[in-house]
Amino acid sequence: MNESAGVTKSGRTRSGNSNLKRVLGVAAMSVSRSTDTYLSTYYRRVASRRGSQRALVSVMHKLAIAICWHVLHDKTDYRDLGAEYFTRRDPERAMRRMTKEANRLGLSIRFEPIQAA
């Protein structure tokens, strides 16, 4: 439900360009099945919370922003951020997630910095 000031708004997407939507849908499906890319990691993060279909629409939106806007408008090459982008962005969050997952499995985990030789 999307509600603001007592007005219920629709959560549906607008129809838009059907040909562009079809192409972005195929690209989003192929990205969701790939590994070690920013968009595949993004898909898995969203799908775990919202479901696979909404995650596909979210990846389609990311593709539309990245390719249709930044690449064509700024005339630059597409640069993938990498699968480890979210871990690099917030390493403490990644450690909390790993700790919670280990605790769910009945294990304890301790993080120690790597000693440089």
Secondary structure by P-SEA (a helix, b strand, c coil): ccccccbbbbcccccccaaaaaaaaaaaaaaaaccccaaaaaaaaaaacccaaaaaaaaaaaaaaaccccccccccccccccccccccccaaaaaaaaaaaaaaacbbbbbbccccc
